[in-house]
Amino acid sequence: MTERTPLLHYRLSTSVNESDPRVPPPGDDPVQRPGTPRQRSSQQRQPKKLSIFFGVVIPTLLSMFSVVVFLRIGFVVGQSGLYQAIAMFLVAYFIICMTVLSICAISTNGALDAGGAYYMISRALGPEFGGSIGIMFFLANVCGSALYVLGLVEAIVATFGVPEDGSLATSAYQVLPSGYWWSLLYATGVGLLCLVVCLVGAHIYAKATFLIFLVVMFVLGTIFVSFFAVGPRTIILPGSATFNPTVNGTGPVFPTTGNFTGFKLDTLLGNLRADYTVDYTTGTMMTFATVFAVMFNGCTGIMAGSNMSGELKNPSYSIPRGTITAVIFTFIIYNLLSVLVACSCDRVLLQRDYSFLRDINIWNPFVTIGVYSSTLSAAMSNLIGASRILYALARDDLFGKVLSPAKKTSHSGNPWVSVLLSWFLVQLVLFSGKLNTIASIVTIFFLLVYAAVDLACLALEWASAPNFRPTFRYFTWHTCVLGIVGCAVMMFLINAIYASASIAFMLLLLLLIHYLSPTSSWGYISQALIFHQVRKYLLMLDVRKDHVKFWRPQILLMVSNPRSSVGLITFINDIKKSGLYVLGHVQLGDLSTLPSDPLQSQYDSWLSLVDHLNIKAFVNLTLANSVRHGIQHLLFISGLGGMRPNTLVLGFYDDSLPKDKLIDPSLCTSQSTDPSGSLQEFEQQPPLFHFSSLRGSSDRKDCGEIGDGKVLGPQEYVSIIADAMKMLKNVVLARNFNNFDRAQVLSPPSSSPGKGAVYVDVWPVNLLRPDSCSYVDTCSLFLLQLACILNMVRAWRKATLRLFLCVEEGRSVRGSEEKLGQLLKELRIKAQVYSVPWDQQVALHWQRQGEWGKKQPSQSPNTIKEEKEAVEEENDDDYVNSFPSNATRLSDDYLSAVNKLILDSATPAPAVRFLYLPRPPADTRRYTTYLHQLELLTQDLGPTLLIHGVTPVITTDL
């Protein structure tokens, strides 16, 4: 029994454990339910308790209220001025709002699991984009965690550190040694603290962040109050801000104090415009892009709630509401702080003291506590987010065994190995030493991830998939495009080199996953987009606008059993010339007597065959009560619109036993790993193909076959040819392709008579009509076209076309050759023309005619002579193409002589021959004779195509 196709996808990614008796089979439930039994049991052990406030709002607010709000708000206003600062916030929030809309749309389109943005992108765009963006998002969170740790260390050193220049401490609390290595030691200690909290688990982290949230909100309140409650004062700048690094102090003199003026118009006017100077912590000149990179870190926390999706009660409900609430709140706070700072602090204070909010607070330790709390929380948020992304990547097996250790979890479900690996990478990033050094890298990584989220939503929207029905509807494809463009522009404005390198790294990961990762069951957005575009262009492909100049073969190859047809399948793939190529198969049966469609289970084997042979073909299977009716079905319904088969290819009907040429790679692997060929190996690795054994095999018993094992007789076979011609389809009969090996044919040994040359022979004359030698009818030109197409294929370009011209004594040989050569020149076909005298063969034919005439007393020799002359004067295509009315008068001797002529004329032997196929006789009683004559004509010729064309396919016009 085959499973019924699910009608709905309730979840972005689901799997069903069929072996578990508690779970009904997929066919019994049209809705795919979220999670496997193992996942559900783990969910029961570890229920998701985090609500919208604790799981989304608080982590997002704390990630955004981190370094910027306490340590860099003055830096942004002091360097860029109030106008540009507000413009920066507007640009940054415009970008993240477009991304938030995309996040909300994707997160409300199904149940979410652990992994946050990675989970959304991978399930929307497929494993290639999801895996590559997942790694980038993981690295962004790692670098972000390090950035916040460095921000915390910077605040600690500014408060408790001894000045680096050796000047006297301005406070009794400045007792900690300062310097690069001391700062690295402090950062390591902070990182270990974050590690301990994250190892305990997400719920302890949620409780800790709630306490931190209360502290941060209280401190923010004191800051706003301080602008109004504290009077003007002069603030001593930190030693590093006034230190002159030039030799003998000959550089510019930096002031040692800054002023908090309170609300003054002069202060506001002095802070309106930009005044970019050297950053005293890094010694680099600031620009709009570098300041924006630092400021944007205050907006990169929008994914904090999404990263916690695995620990939320209802992710689809919580993530949109919580994220939007946090974004609106932070936008208001940032702009209010910028205005208040610009109105009350002079430019020197803003540029030379990043911790000035502490000095102007009603109680200095309040801001210190706020800085420590917010940066520590943001560092933990990024660390736990990075670990969850790494765990999701490992669980999806996109990178094989490389990330397999990261799958390990504790009894409570905490991925402790992922936490340790993430902490180790954070520790490596801490060697950069300064916050502003890695700000650009972190910002670019996050911008890249945001662009990918917008791209995922855009792709889902453009694909018009019926199952993309997010409950959040406040987005359009325009918002997605604006988000992508905004992210891309800002990436390259911040640092073009870092942006280019990160994109190149992402593309490298994409290619790596595409070629190395196993096929996933998530669904590929590329398939939906391709379907959407193909349907659109198929509707634009108008058959009424077809023209012979743009004709190309569109082939339906009928395959009885692929095991004996490998050579023919690969050869026909070469002559399709970028046209439609369909592998057709007819299975005998009556659906009304069967419990289910037997063809559905066979498609996988046929598609695996297409992949295995590396051909570009479609597969079309049908069920019919006879092969003839099945082929009629396929000729009628195969293809869509202007892409329908115009050429039918059949294997030749003869008595030779087929040979199995299909090597199953899975069985071959099993045999190579176990020389003894034990049955257990075959059971562990099922075969890739499930095609039945060939006729003549002792293990094959097919009640549908007749006689010696064939599924159709000669009468039905010729009827199929006649049917195809009635439907105006070109017909090709392929004989002796059972042993055809393309690689061997195209690389002949140099010791062969042709010294490695490859030849393709064309006989464009109806050899069953020796009384007519026309070379320019529709069928002859069709032969030339197919031979030319084969010669245009890259692998066959070195092959030489040989065109054989059959001539009789008394006819102008040179004139015939010149006429044919001129035709080839006009048709732009390069071929060697050979004249072949066949008087002896024709004489055998007319000798048979004379013998037949003696048996007909009603006809005198003169009547026969007149009949012959009438035949020679006949030049009509229908006459030339038709099977001779005197079919019974073609002797076996004549056909054998023509067969020998073809063999003797080809030295060295060609790789393949193209012969003229006449129409079947109108009298169905002569079908057997017709097939017998074709068999004698092509006996022992090697790979041969008998071709009949019914439509013009070649032109000399432009």
N, C-alpha and C positions, 0 to 999 in steps of 0.2 A: 504493500500500500504506500502510496506517495503522500507526503504531507500537504495539507492545504496551505495555500499562500496566505500569510497574515494580512488582514484587511487594514489594520492600524498599527502604527508604531508608537506605542505609548511612551517609549523611552528612547533616548538617543542611541543607546547601545544596550542590547540584551543578549542573554544566552540562556539556554535551557538544558538542564541536565536530564537527558532522557532516561538514564539508567536509574534514577531515583523514583521509586514507586509512588512517592507522595506527590509528585508533580505530574499533572496530566500532560499527555503528549501535545505538541504544538498544534496538531490538527484539531484538537478538541476545544481550543480556545482561540478565537480570532484576534484577540488582543494580546500582544506580547507584554507580559508583566515585568516590572523592574526587578532584575537581580536573579541570581541563581539561588537554590536552596541553601547553599553554603553561605552566600552573602546574607540571606535573610536570617539565618541562625546567628550569624555574627552580629547582625543588627539587633537581634533580640537580647544578646548578651550585653551589647554596648549601645544602648539607645541614644539617639541624637537629641540632646537636650537644649542646644543653643537656640535662642529665640532671635528675632530680627534685631533687637537692640543689642544684646550681648554678642551675637555672632557676626553682625554686619556693621551696624552703626558705630559701635565703639572701636573695633579694629580699624575701620576706615578713617574715622576721625583722628585716631592716634597716629596712624601712618602718615596722614597729611599734616597734622599738627606736630611736627617733629623738629627738624633742624631749622626750617625756614621761619616758622612763626616766632621762635625765640632767639635764634642766632643769626638769621640772614635777612630778616625783614628790613632792617636798617641798611644792610649792605645793598639790597636791591634798590631802595629809594635813594641812597646816597650816591650810587654809581650812575643810575639811569634817570633819576629825577622822577617826580610824581607822575608826570604825563606818561612817560615810557613805562613806568612801573605798572600803572593801571592798564596800559595797552598790553603789556606782557601778561598780566593776569587774564585779561579778556581773551587774548589769543590762546593761552594755555587752557583756560576753562572752556573755550569754544571747542578745542580739540578733544578734551576729555569728555565734554558733554556729548559730542557725536559718538564717542566710543561707549559712553554709558548707555546711550540709547540702543546701540548694537548689543551690548551685554544684556540689557533688559530683554531685548527681543529674543535672543538665543536662549537665555536662561528660563524664559517662560514658554519654551516650545517643547518641554519634556522634562522628565526627571533628571536631576544632576547627580553626579557622583564626585568622589574626591578628585582633585586636580584643578578645579576652578577654570581659569581661562584656557589652560591646556586641554581640559576635558571638552570644553565647548568648541574649541577650534578643531581638535582632532576628530570629533564626531561630526562636525559640520563639513570640513574640508577634506577629510580623509587622513590616513596615517602619515603621508609624506609631509604635508603642511603642518599637521598637528605635532608630529614629532620634532621637526626642525624648529617650529615656533616654541614648542614646549621647552626645548633646551635653551633657547634664547631667553625665555621667561624665567627659567630656573637661574640662569646666569645673572639676569637683571635683579632677581630677588637676593641672590648671594651678594652681588656688588652693593645693592641697596642696604642690606644688613650691615656690611662693612662700613658703608658711608655713615650710617647712623651711629655706629660704634665710635668711629673717628670723631663725629660731631660731639658725642658725649665726652670723649677724652679731651677734646679741645676745650670744652666747658670746664672740665675738672682742672686742667692745667691752668686755664685762665683764672680760676678761683683759688686753687691751692698750690699752684706751681711756682717755683722760684724763677724769676726772669732769666731768659737765656743769655742776655747781654751782660750778665753779672752785676747789674744795678741792684740797689737795695730794694728789698721787698716792701711794698706799700701796705701790707696787711700782715698781721700776726699769724694768719692762717696759711700763708704761702710757705709751706715747708716741704712740699714734694719736689724731688729733682725733676728737671725738665730736659728735653732733648729728644732726638729721634728714637733712640733705643728705649728710653724711659717711656715715651708715649706708646711705643709698640708693646711694652710690657703691660701698661695700663689697659690698652685695647684688648690684649689677650685675656686679661682678667675679666673684663666686661663680657667678652665673648664666651668665656667659660660660664659666667653667670647665666647668660641667655641659653647656653646649651643645657644647663641643669634644669631650667624651667621647662624647656621644650621636651626634654627627655621624660619629665614627669607626665606630660600629656596636655592635650588641648584644653581640657576643662579646667585644669589648674591655671593654665595661661589665661583663659577667659575670666576667671575670678581675679587674677592678678591685674589684668588690664582694666577691669571695672574700677578697682581701687585707684589705679593710675589715672583713669579717666576723670574720676572725681577730683583728684589733685590738680590735673591740668586745667580743668574747667575753673577751679577756684583760683589758680594762679592767673589765668586769663582775665578773670574778673578783677583781680588786684591790679593788673596792668592797666586796664581801662580806667579804673578808679584813680590810679597814680597820675595819669595825664592831667587830671583835674585837681587832685589833692596836693600834689607836690609842687613847690614853688621853684623858680629858676635857680639853677646851680651850675657850678663849674665842675667838670669831671676830668680826673687825671687819666690820660690815655695809657693803655698797657705798654710795657717796655718794647715789645716786638713791633708795635705800631710806630714808634718814634725812633727806632734804631736805624742809623745810617750805615749801610753796609759798604760804602765806597772807601777807598784808601784815604786815610787822613781826614775822612769826613768832609771831603770837598764836594759831595753831591748836594742835592737840594735839602734844605732844612725843614724837617717835619715838626709841626706843633706838638706840644706835650699835653695840651688840654683841649677839651671840647666843651660846648655849652648846651645845656638844656634850658631853653629860653621860655618855656611855656608857650601858650598860644599867641603868636605874633604874626602879623601880616608879612613883615620883612623876612622872617624865617621861612614862611610858606613860599614867598616869591623867590627866595634863594634856592629853594629845593624843587622848583617846578621843572627845570630843564636838566638835561643829562650833563654829567661831568665825569667821564671815565678816567680812572687813575690806576696806579699799580696796586694790586691786591697785596696787603702787607703780610699775608700768611703764605703766599706762594711766590711772590716777587714777579708775577706776570701781569702784563697790561690787560685790563678788562675791556671788553666790547659788549655790544648788545647781545651777541650770541652766547658769550661765556656767562654773562649775568643771567640770561634766560635759562641756560642749562642748570645753573645753581637753583634758580627760583622754581623751575619746573619740578624739582624733586619734591616740592610741597604739594604737587598735584598727582604724584605717581602712586598714591595710596589707594586709588579707587578699586584696585583689584584685591585689596585685603579681605573684603567680605567674600568675594568669589573664591579666593584660595581656601576659605573655611567651609566650602560647600559640602565637604564630606562630613562635617560635624553639625550641620544645621538641621533643624526640625523639618522645615519646608523650604529648600533652597530656591525653588521657582517663585515663591511668594516673598521671601525675605530679601533676596539679592537686589531686585529692582528698587523696592521701597527704601531699604536701608542705604543703598549706594546713593540714590538721588538725594535723600535727606542729608547725608554727610557732605555731598558736593555743594549743595546750596548753602549749608551752614558755614563751611570753610571759605567759600567765595566771599560771603558777607564779612567774615572776620578779617580776612586778608586785606580787603579794600578799606575797611574801617581803620585797621592798624596803619596802613600806608598813609592815609590822610592825616591821622593823629600824629604820626612820626614826622611827616613833612611839615606840619604846622608848629612843632614844638622843639625840634632838634636841629642844630646847625649842621652844615655839610661835613665839617671836619669830624664831628662826633660820629656821624653815620658811617663815614668812610674808614675811620681809624680805630673804631672800637665796636666789634660785632656783638659784644655782650653788654651793650649800654642799657638795655632794659632792666638789668639787675641794679644798675647804679641809680636809676630814676624811680625805682619802685618804692612804695611806702615802707617796705621791709625787704632789704636786699635778698635774704635767703629764699624768699618766695619764688623768685625767678629761677634761682639756682635749682631749687627743688623741681620746678616745672620743667626746666631743660633736662635734668637728669631723668625725670619720669617719662617724658614724651619720647626722648631719643632712645631710652632703654626699651620702651614699649614698641617703638617702630622697628628697632633692631630685632626684637623677639618676633614681631609680626612677619618681617621679611624672612627670618630664619625658618620659622614654622611653615610659612608659605612655600619656601624653596624645598623644604623636606617633603611636603605633600605633593608637589609637582614631580619631584624625583621619584617618589613612591608610585605615582600614577604612571610615569614613563616606564618604570621597571615592570609594573604589573601588566602593561600592555605588550611587553616583549618586543618593542620596536628595535632595540639594539642587541637583541640576543642575550648571550651570557654576560655581556659587559656589565649590565646593571642588575643582574639577577640577585646579588646580595642585598640590594636595596628593597627587595620584596619582604624581607623579614620584619615581623611586627612583634610587639609584646603581647601578653595575655589580654591587655585592655585594648589592643588594636593600634597602639602607637608605633609608627614605623621608625624604630630607634636607629636602625642602620642608616636610613636616609637622613635622619637628623645629624648623625655623626659625620657623614660625608659632606653634608651642606656646611656644617660648622668648620670642617677642615678647609674647604675652599674659601670660606669667609676669612679664616686665619691667613691664607695666602694673600688675599686682596689687601689685608691690613698692612702689608709691607709697603704699600704705596705711600702711607704716612700722612697725607693731607686730604681733607674733605674735598676741597675744590679740585683736586687732581683727578679724582674718579667721578666727579659729578657729571661730566660730559658723557662718559661711557655709560653710566647708569641711565641717564636721560635718553640716550639713543636706543639703548636696549628696550626701555619701556615704550618709547615711541614706536619701535618696530613691532612690539607685541600689540599695541593699540591699533596700529594699522592692520595687523593680521586679523584682529577681532572684527574690525570694520569690513575687511575683505570677506570674512566668513559670512557675515550677515548679508553683505551685498550679493555674494554668490547664491545664498539660499533664496534671496528675494528674486534675483534674475532667473534662477532655475525654475521658478513658478511651480515648485513641488507641492502637490496637494497636502502633504503632511507637514508643511511649514505653516503652522497656524499659531503663532505666539499670541498669548493673551495680552501682552503689552503691544499696543498698536501705534504708539507715538513715534514712529520712525518711517522713513522712506528710503529708497535707494539713493536719493539725493544726499541725505545726512551721512550715509555710509561713504559716498564718494568724497564729500567734503572732509570727513574725518581722515580718510586715506591721504588725500592731497595735503591736508594740514600737517599730518605726521611726517610725510615725506619731505615737505619743504623745510620744516623745522629741524629735521635730522641733518640735512645738508647745510643749513645755516649754522647750526651749532658746531659741527666739525665734519667736513666733507670726507676726510680720510677715515675717521672712525665709522661714519655712516656707510661708506662703500665697503669697508672691511667687514662690518657686521652683516650687511646684505649678502656679500660673497660667502661668508661663513654659513649663513642660513641656507643659501642655495646648495652649498656643498653638502650640508646635512640632509637637505631634501633629496638630492641625488643618491646619497648613501642609503637612506631609508628606502627609497624607491626600488633600488636594485637588491638590497640585502634583506629587508624585512619580509616576513611572511604575509600572505594576503589576509586582510582583516575582514571582519563581518560588520563593520560600522556603516558601510555605505560610502561611496565616493561622490563628492559633489561634482567632480569633473564629469562623471557619467551623466548626471542630471543636466549639466550645462551643455554637454555635447548633444544629448537628446533634444534639448530645446533648440539648439542652433541647426541641427540636422533636419528637424521637422520643418523649420522655417525655410531652409534652403531647398528642401525637397518640394515644398509648395511652389517655390519660384522656378523650379526646373520644369519648363513647359515642353511637353513632347511635340507640340505643334510647331516648335521652333527648331526642331532637329534639322541638321544639314549634313550632307554626305561628307563635307570637309572635316567635320568634327566627329565622325563615326569612330567608335572604338568597340572592340569585342566585349560583350557582356555575357558571360558563360555560365551555363548550368551544366555541371558535370555530374552525371548519374553514377553513383558508386554502390555496387552491390555489397561488397565487403572491403573495407579499407586495408585489410591485411594483404590483399593481392593487388592493390591499386596505388601503392606509395609512389612508384615511378611515374605513373600517369598524373597523379595529383600534383606532384612537383613540376612536371613539364607544363601542364596547362596553366599553372601559376605564372609561367614565364611569358605566355602569349596573351595574357589578359590586357596588357598595356594600360594599367591604371583603371581598368574597367571593373565592372561588377563580376564577382567570382562566387558562385554558390555551389556548395557540395550538396547534392540531393540524394536522398535515399528513400526507397519505398519498402515499407514492411507490410506483408500480407496479413490481413485480419479484418474483422468486422467489429467496430466499436460497440455495437448494440449487444454483442455476445460477451463482451469483456467487462470485468469489474471496474477497470480504470484505464486511462490512456497509457499504453506501454511505451510511448515515445518519450514521455517526460523524463524518465530515468536514464535515457540514452544520450541526452544532449550533453551532459558533462563529458562523456567519453569522446564525443565528436569534437567538442571545443578543445579538449586536451590534445586531440590529434592535430588540430589546426595550430595550436601553440607548439607542439612537438616538431612538426614539419616546417615551422616558421614560414607559413604562407599567409596571405591576406585574403581570407575567404570567409563567407557566411555559411551557415549550416541550415538546411531546410529539410525536415523529415515529414513524411506523410504516411497515413495508414489507408490502405485501399484493398479491394478484393482482388485486384490484379495489378501487375506491374504497369501495364499499358494505361490503366485508369489513373494510377498514382502519378505517372509522368505527365499525363494530361493535367492533373491537378496542379503540379508544380509549375508547368509551363504557363498555366492560366494565372496563378496567384503569386508566384515568386516575385520579389521586388516590390518597389513602391514608386508611384508616379513615373518619372522619366528614367528610373533605374530598374529596368526589367531585363531579364535575359533575352538576348537575340540569337544566341547560338547554343545548340544542344550538343553535348559531347557524350558519346556512348562508348563503352568498351566493345570490342568485336565479339561476335557470336561464333565460337568455335568449340572444338572438343578438347582443347588442351587443358590440363589440370592447373589451376592457379597455385602459386607459391606464396607462402607467408613471408613478406618482406618487412613487416612491422615489428620493430624491436621495442619492447616496453622498457623505458628507462628505469622504472622502479624495480622490475624483475631483474634487469641487468645489474643494478646496484646490489640487490640481494645476493645474486650469484657471485658477484665479485667479492663481497664481504665474507661469504661462506662458500668455499669451493665444494663442499659436500652437497650443497643444494638442499639443505634440510627444509622440510615443509614449514617448520616454525617460522623461518625467516619470511616466507611468502605470506604467512598469516599476519605477521606483525606489520608488513608493509604491503598493503593491498595493491593490485595492479592498477596502472594509470588508465588503461583501456579495458573495456568490457565488450569487445566485439567477438561474435561467435566464430567458431572454427570454420575453416574453408571446406567446401564440398570435396569429397574424396577422403576426408579425414575420418578415421575410425570412430572418433568420439563425437561426431556430429550426427544428430538425428533430428531432422527438421521435416515435419509433416507437410510443410508448405511447398517443398521442392517436388519436382516431377522427374521421372526418368532417371538420369544419371546424377541427379542432384541439382539441376538447374531450376530456377524458379520461373522460367518462361521458355516457350518453344520458338522455333524459327519463324513461324507464321506471325506470332505476336510481336516478335522483335522487329520484323520488317514493317509491321503495321505501325509501330512506334515511330519509325523513320518517316513513313508517309504522313502520319498525324502531324509531326513537327513541321514538315514542309507545307502542309495545308494551313498551318498557323503562321506561315511566313517566318519560320525560324531556320536559320542556317544549321546544317547538320554536319557533325564530324564523328567519324568512326575511328577509334584508335585500336590498332592491333600490334601485338608483340611488344607491349610496354611493361610486361610483367617483370622482365629482367633489366629494365632501363634504370641506369644509375647516372644521374646527372653529373655528379662530380667526376666519375670515371670517363664519361663521354666527352666532357669538355677539357679533360686533361689526358689525351691519348699518349701512349708511350712514343718517344721520339724515334724508336726503332721500327715503327709501323711504316707501311709503304708511303703514306702521306707525310711522313716526317713531322708528326704532331699536328697537322692541319685538321680542322673540323669542317665538314661539308653538310649542307642541307640541300637535298635534291627536290626539284619541283617538276612535275609532269602535268602541265596544264591542258591536257587534251583528254577527251572521253575515250578511254582505251576500249570500252565496250561498244564504241561506234567507229569502227575503222573506215566507215564510208563518209565520215565527216571529220575534218581536221581544223576546226575553228579554235583560235587561241584568244579571242577577244570577247567571248560571251561573259555574262555576269559571273558564272561559276569559276571560270578560269581567272578572272581578275580577283575574285575572292581568295583563291589559292595564293596568288601573288601577294596580296595584302597580308595574309596571315604569315607567310614566309618572311616578308619584309619586317613585320612587327617582331617576329622572333629574332631577327638579325639586329634589331634596335635595342634589345635587352643587353645590359652591360655584360653579362656572362657570355652572351652569344655574339658579341660584336666581331670577334675574330673569326667567326664561322664564315664560310664562303657559300653564297647561293649559286647553285648550278641549275640552269633552266634547260630542259631537254625538249628539242623540237623534232617531232616525228615527221619525216618526209618520205615521199614515194618517188620512184624513178620517173623521170619525165617532168617533174615539177621543178621550178626554179628554187634551188636550195639557197643560193645567195640572196635572192629576193626575199625569201621568207625570213632569213636571218636578219636582213637589214630592216625589214618591216617590224619584226619583234624587237630588235635593238632600239629602233626609234621610239617604239611604245614604252620600253623600259626607261629610256631617257626622259620622256615626257612625264612618266610616273615617278621619277627620281628614285628608281630602284636599281641598285648596283648588283648585277648578277652576270655570271659567265654563261653564254648561250652555246649549247652543243647540238649539232644536227645528228639525228639518229635515223639511218635508213631502216625501214621496216617492211620492205617489199615482201620478204618471205612470210612474215606474219600475216600481212594482208592477203597474200596469195592463199594461205591456209583458210582464211575466212571465206574468200570467194569460191574456193574449192568446195567448201562445205555448202555454200549456197547452190553450187551446181548440182551437188549430190541431192540436195533437198528438192531442186527443180525437177530432177528426173522422177522423183516420187510423186510429183503433182502433174498428172497428164493434162489437166485443164490449162496449164501454163506452158507456153513454148519457150525455148531459149531466148527468142527475141523479146518476149514479155519480161523475162528476168533481166535482160540487158537494159530494157527501157526503165524497169524499176530501179536498177542501179544508177542510171543516169539521172533519174528524178531525185534520188536520194542525194547525189552529189551536188545537184543544183539547189537543194534545200539548205537555206542558211538561217532559218528561224531558230531563236534560242530555245524555245520549247522543244523543238525537234532534237536539237543537239543535246540538251540536258536529259532528255527522256531516256528511259530504258528502251532498247531496240525492240521494235515490233516483231522482229525475227529473233527474239531472245533464245528460243529453243534451237535456233540455227547456229548459235555461237558454240563452236566445238570446244571440247576440253583441250584438244591439241592447240587450237589457236590461243586460248587463254594461257596454257602452259608456256607456249612460245613467247607470248608477250611478257610473262613473268620472268622468263630467262633473259629476254632482251633488257628488262629493267635491271636485273642482277648484273649482266655482263657490261652494261653501259656505265656503271658506277665503279670507277677505280680511282682512288681507294673507296671503300664502302662509306656511305654517309652516316651521320649520326641519326638522321630522321628523314623520311621521305614524305612528300605531300603529293597525293594522287587525287584524281578527279573522281568524284562519286556521282554517278547518274541517278536520276529519279527512279524510285521503284516502279514496276509496271502497274498499269491501271488494273489489270486483271489480277486479283488477289491469288488466283491459283498458281501464278508464276512466282510468288514470293520465295518459295524454296529454291527454285532454279536461280533466281536473282542472287540470293545469299550464297549459293554454291559457286556461282561465277566470281563473286567478290572474293571468296575464300581462295579459289585457284589463282586469281590475279595477284593476291598479296602474300602468297605462300612463301615462307622463308626470306622475306624481304627485310626482316629486322623491324625496328620501330617505324610504323607507318600510320599516317593520317589520311583517311579517305574523306574528302571535304566536298560539301555541296553548298553553294551560296545562292540565296534567293533574292537578295536585295543589293542594289549598287552600294559599294563601300569605298570606291576610289574615284578620284577626279584629277584632271590636269589643271583645273582652275585655281586661282589664288584663294 
